[in-house]
Structures are given as C-alpha cells and as structure tokens.
Amino acid sequence: MNSRKAVLVGFYVPPELKAKLETWAKSENRTVSNLVATFMTEVVRQKEANNCSSSSQTALDV
C-alpha cells in the first residue's frame, strides 16, 4: 500500500522557466515539486475564496 498522501501530476514547462524554478527552490532549500505544489495550493485556495464569495461553484468544479 502506498503511504504517500500526494499523487503525481506531470506537466511540461519551457526550459527557461524550469531553470528559474530550480534556482528559486534552491534558494529556499526546497524541491521544485514542493515549490510548485505550494503555489498551486495557494492558487486553488484563492480561487475557491473568490468563487465562494460570488457563487456556489468551487475551483475544483471548473
């Protein structure tokens, strides 16, 4: 049984963006995966907050 609480999501980015993300993550002593997951979590929270204040639809319904 897999004990991880997360699932793999793969996507492509331009090489220049990957290099910038690697530099940013390294400066914060994090992995690129952790950095991007943190970004995505915040974006979804913001989207849900905006949608909840204007409608009953959540970001995950889009």
N, C-alpha and C positions, 0 to 999 in steps of 0.2 A: 504494500500500500504506500502511496506517495504521501509523505508527511508535509510537503510544501503547502503553504496557504495561498500561493500565487500560481498563475498559469502563464505560459509563454505566449507572447504576442510579438510577431515579427513584422518588420516593415523596412522599406528602403528610404534612405536619405542621400542627398548629394555628399560626395567625399569631403567637401569643404565644411559642411555642417557637422559631419561626424568628427572631424578634427577639432572643431570648436567645442563640441560636447565633451570630447575626451579631455581637452585642456581644462574646461570648466570643472568637470568631475574630479580630475586630478588635483586641482587647486582646493577642492573641498574634501579631499581624501575619501571619495565615493566612487562607485562604479557608474558607468554611463547608464546602465539599466536602472539603478536606483535613482539617479538624477531625473531621467525621463519619466519614471513611474511617479515620482514626486510631482513633477509638472502636470502630468495627466490627472492625478488625483485632485490637484487644486483646480484645474480647468473644469473638471466634472462637477466639483462642489460649487464653483461659481455659476456654472450653467444651471445646475439644479436650483440654486438660490434665486437666480433671475427668473427661471420658469415658474417656480413656486409662487413668486410674488405677482406674476402676471397671468398664470394659467395653472391648470392641474397637471399638465404634461411635464415629465421629468426628462433630463438629458438622456437617460437610458431608453426612453420611448422613441427618440428621434431616429 
